[in-house]
Amino acid sequence: MNIFVLLKQTFDTEERIVISNGEISDDGVKYVMNPYDEYAVEEALLQRDQHGGTITVVSVGPDRTAEALRTALAMGADEAVLIQSDGLEADEYTVSRLLAAYLGQQSYDLILGGNFSVDSGGGQVAVRLAQLLGIPHTSSITKMTISGPQATVERDAEGDTETLEVSLPAVFTAQQGLNEPRYPSLPGIMKAKKKPFHQMTAAELGVSDTDAAAKTKRVSLSLPPKRQAGRILQGDYAQQAAELVHLLRTEAKLI
Amino acid sequence: MGKTYMVVAEVRGGSLRQVTLEALQAVSIAKEDGDSTAAVLIGSQITPLASELANYVDGQVFSIDHPELEIYNPEAYLSVMKTVFERVSPDVIVLGHTAQGRDLGPVIAAHLAAGQISDVTAMEKNSDDVLYTRPLYAGKAFEQKQFTGGIQVVTIRPNNIDPASAATSPAEIVELEYAPAGSLRSIVKDIVRKTSGKVDLTEAKIVVSGGRGVKSAEGFKPLEELADVLHGAVGASRAACDAGYCDYSMQIGQTGKVVTPEIYIACGISGAIQHLAGMSQSRIIIAINKDPEAPIFKVADYGIVGDLFEVVPLLTQEFRKVLAV
């Protein structure tokens, strides 16, 4: 089975956001593999263990993205592909076009990605990719079983659980609970250094700048207003409970 | 020629979702004289909902009613949208940023080679352009975006834009046939409704949320009782989900869901930065925690330092009293 995993590198979720000169500062920031993509990589490994095949992890991003791809190789993926985004004004349209151009030249059975990225969080790219490739998709899956040319998956639909049968090839995005992503092992990290790592540009994929030009652009950035610590209530618990309800009625006027 | 705006309505539990009215309001913010509006309602046995929706739409409502459309399926819904696009070519399409809209938005955007701005929390008109505000890093920062051209797809986050008021005259309802193009490659075999009768977490006006301090699955009971009294929903921190006290679908944070209720009651939640990202835009935050040093108190409007298992039932009692009047 030819498995492809879509990866994005993001800020660690423990990072605070600082804006300087109208940009989000990445000074001293720790980058990680997007947490939802870890589930996708793990699922690829589990499926490969069962059904055989190879796993290629693919990312569109700047040079530093190589680190997240190497993490996936250290977890056990076989090959990595970095499509360079340096100098590109990229939005979700752009990224999905580049991925479709690359995957259009490959033979694939299963494409996995994260449900969304914890940075820009639109959740568009994997779904767009499925449309561009003309294959079905199911987003936000929490369970996957593959048998022959068909996958049976469970999907989290706002708390409800749907069971679907999907014919392969198809795209799936991983929701929390799908599996327990492994940590890269030391031998895994050593082996990752020798695994194939391909780099390519949009032009090499036959995508011109105008083809993939972003359809949206950012005009400004801001931080949310800082919240102030409010008041700590006093008295015994019953008094505090009564006061809280009273304050919600009179001060906040919400009850 | 004016622009054509299209709202894709959403049905849940036999009712129109509130976010559909919010999407219609988004259209009225963007719209100018001479522009037109259409709404698309897809589902099964939706005739009464089409009439209800028509009251809010100043234009046309396309209603596509078929048993196969009861549950969202990207292929089936796209084939419906293609039928609609044969009648009307939209310039702007607005959906809710819900399980359905998050999925259908990019399906439509890719099909139309359109740009999409997702998870919009506010919008503002700036001469000819509309600026859309959306969160980054789950709300640790916000960006304003605009389209550079072409067809536009927008998904709006529930609970952030006011719902539309009734239109001056109800829309014309146009019923369209559902004619699927060949067999579907993905089929829903079963659905387990764990949330029936409950308020959806992202749409709830009041969220009662539990963290590590809840200690067990049973520990969520008092939180559920409080949420029931307040017609709210129950959420959880990552720590509570990782510990197996509750389902991941309840997780609030940078991984998980972002909620913006009127009242957020954090019980036994310390307030890790990744959790704060998912709830700090709530209007009023109440923290109940044994540890007076817990970071959650730094963002809370009202804090109770104490054992949630003693405090929460007292709160439930107190709310019951005042709400019964």
Boltz contact constraints between the chains, C-beta under 6 A:
constraints:
  - contact:
      token1: [A, 13]
      token2: [B, 254]
      max_distance: 6.0
  - contact:
      token1: [A, 13]
      token2: [B, 274]
      max_distance: 6.0
  - contact:
      token1: [A, 14]
      token2: [B, 273]
      max_distance: 6.0
  - contact:
      token1: [A, 17]
      token2: [B, 137]
      max_distance: 6.0
  - contact:
      token1: [A, 17]
      token2: [B, 140]
      max_distance: 6.0
  - contact:
      token1: [A, 17]
      token2: [B, 141]
      max_distance: 6.0
  - contact:
      token1: [A, 35]
      token2: [B, 255]
      max_distance: 6.0
  - contact:
      token1: [A, 93]
      token2: [B, 115]
      max_distance: 6.0
  - contact:
      token1: [A, 118]
      token2: [B, 254]
      max_distance: 6.0
  - contact:
      token1: [A, 119]
      token2: [B, 137]
      max_distance: 6.0
  - contact:
      token1: [A, 120]
      token2: [B, 136]
      max_distance: 6.0
  - contact:
      token1: [A, 122]
      token2: [B, 118]
      max_distance: 6.0
  - contact:
      token1: [A, 123]
      token2: [B, 102]
      max_distance: 6.0
  - contact:
      token1: [A, 124]
      token2: [B, 106]
      max_distance: 6.0
  - contact:
      token1: [A, 124]
      token2: [B, 116]
      max_distance: 6.0
  - contact:
      token1: [A, 127]
      token2: [B, 106]
      max_distance: 6.0
  - contact:
      token1: [A, 127]
      token2: [B, 107]
      max_distance: 6.0
  - contact:
      token1: [A, 128]
      token2: [B, 106]
      max_distance: 6.0
  - contact:
      token1: [A, 128]
      token2: [B, 110]
      max_distance: 6.0
  - contact:
      token1: [A, 131]
      token2: [B, 107]
      max_distance: 6.0
  - contact:
      token1: [A, 131]
      token2: [B, 110]
      max_distance: 6.0
  - contact:
      token1: [A, 131]
      token2: [B, 111]
      max_distance: 6.0
  - contact:
      token1: [A, 132]
      token2: [B, 110]
      max_distance: 6.0
  - contact:
      token1: [A, 136]
      token2: [B, 185]
      max_distance: 6.0
  - contact:
      token1: [A, 136]
      token2: [B, 186]
      max_distance: 6.0
  - contact:
      token1: [A, 138]
      token2: [B, 186]
      max_distance: 6.0
  - contact:
      token1: [A, 139]
      token2: [B, 103]
      max_distance: 6.0
  - contact:
      token1: [A, 156]
      token2: [B, 249]
      max_distance: 6.0
  - contact:
      token1: [A, 157]
      token2: [B, 99]
      max_distance: 6.0
  - contact:
      token1: [A, 158]
      token2: [B, 99]
      max_distance: 6.0
  - contact:
      token1: [A, 158]
      token2: [B, 200]
      max_distance: 6.0
  - contact:
      token1: [A, 159]
      token2: [B, 194]
      max_distance: 6.0
  - contact:
      token1: [A, 159]
      token2: [B, 195]
      max_distance: 6.0
  - contact:
      token1: [A, 159]
      token2: [B, 249]
      max_distance: 6.0
  - contact:
      token1: [A, 160]
      token2: [B, 193]
      max_distance: 6.0
  - contact:
      token1: [A, 160]
      token2: [B, 194]
      max_distance: 6.0
  - contact:
      token1: [A, 160]
      token2: [B, 195]
      max_distance: 6.0
  - contact:
      token1: [A, 161]
      token2: [B, 192]
      max_distance: 6.0
  - contact:
      token1: [A, 162]
      token2: [B, 188]
      max_distance: 6.0
  - contact:
      token1: [A, 162]
      token2: [B, 191]
      max_distance: 6.0
  - contact:
      token1: [A, 163]
      token2: [B, 189]
      max_distance: 6.0
  - contact:
      token1: [A, 163]
      token2: [B, 190]
      max_distance: 6.0
  - contact:
      token1: [A, 164]
      token2: [B, 186]
      max_distance: 6.0
  - contact:
      token1: [A, 164]
      token2: [B, 188]
      max_distance: 6.0
  - contact:
      token1: [A, 165]
      token2: [B, 187]
      max_distance: 6.0
  - contact:
      token1: [A, 165]
      token2: [B, 189]
      max_distance: 6.0
  - contact:
      token1: [A, 166]
      token2: [B, 186]
      max_distance: 6.0
  - contact:
      token1: [A, 167]
      token2: [B, 185]
      max_distance: 6.0
  - contact:
      token1: [A, 176]
      token2: [B, 248]
      max_distance: 6.0
  - contact:
      token1: [A, 177]
      token2: [B, 248]
      max_distance: 6.0
  - contact:
      token1: [A, 215]
      token2: [B, 115]
      max_distance: 6.0
  - contact:
      token1: [A, 215]
      token2: [B, 148]
      max_distance: 6.0
  - contact:
      token1: [A, 215]
      token2: [B, 150]
      max_distance: 6.0
  - contact:
      token1: [A, 216]
      token2: [B, 115]
      max_distance: 6.0
  - contact:
      token1: [A, 216]
      token2: [B, 117]
      max_distance: 6.0
  - contact:
      token1: [A, 216]
      token2: [B, 145]
      max_distance: 6.0
  - contact:
      token1: [A, 216]
      token2: [B, 147]
      max_distance: 6.0
  - contact:
      token1: [A, 217]
      token2: [B, 148]
      max_distance: 6.0
  - contact:
      token1: [A, 218]
      token2: [B, 143]
      max_distance: 6.0
  - contact:
      token1: [A, 218]
      token2: [B, 145]
      max_distance: 6.0
  - contact:
      token1: [A, 219]
      token2: [B, 144]
      max_distance: 6.0
  - contact:
      token1: [A, 219]
      token2: [B, 146]
      max_distance: 6.0
  - contact:
      token1: [A, 220]
      token2: [B, 144]
      max_distance: 6.0
  - contact:
      token1: [A, 221]
      token2: [B, 143]
      max_distance: 6.0
  - contact:
      token1: [A, 222]
      token2: [B, 142]
      max_distance: 6.0
  - contact:
      token1: [A, 223]
      token2: [B, 141]
      max_distance: 6.0
  - contact:
      token1: [A, 227]
      token2: [B, 299]
      max_distance: 6.0
  - contact:
      token1: [A, 229]
      token2: [B, 298]
      max_distance: 6.0
  - contact:
      token1: [A, 230]
      token2: [B, 300]
      max_distance: 6.0
  - contact:
      token1: [A, 230]
      token2: [B, 301]
      max_distance: 6.0
  - contact:
      token1: [A, 230]
      token2: [B, 302]
      max_distance: 6.0
  - contact:
      token1: [A, 232]
      token2: [B, 303]
      max_distance: 6.0
  - contact:
      token1: [A, 233]
      token2: [B, 304]
      max_distance: 6.0
  - contact:
      token1: [A, 237]
      token2: [B, 306]
      max_distance: 6.0
  - contact:
      token1: [A, 237]
      token2: [B, 310]
      max_distance: 6.0
  - contact:
      token1: [A, 237]
      token2: [B, 311]
      max_distance: 6.0
  - contact:
      token1: [A, 237]
      token2: [B, 314]
      max_distance: 6.0
  - contact:
      token1: [A, 238]
      token2: [B, 314]
      max_distance: 6.0
  - contact:
      token1: [A, 240]
      token2: [B, 304]
      max_distance: 6.0
  - contact:
      token1: [A, 241]
      token2: [B, 314]
      max_distance: 6.0
  - contact:
      token1: [A, 241]
      token2: [B, 315]
      max_distance: 6.0
  - contact:
      token1: [A, 241]
      token2: [B, 318]
      max_distance: 6.0
  - contact:
      token1: [A, 242]
      token2: [B, 318]
      max_distance: 6.0
  - contact:
      token1: [A, 244]
      token2: [B, 302]
      max_distance: 6.0
  - contact:
      token1: [A, 245]
      token2: [B, 318]
      max_distance: 6.0
  - contact:
      token1: [A, 245]
      token2: [B, 319]
      max_distance: 6.0
  - contact:
      token1: [A, 245]
      token2: [B, 322]
      max_distance: 6.0
  - contact:
      token1: [A, 252]
      token2: [B, 284]
      max_distance: 6.0
  - contact:
      token1: [A, 254]
      token2: [B, 262]
      max_distance: 6.0
  - contact:
      token1: [A, 254]
      token2: [B, 263]
      max_distance: 6.0
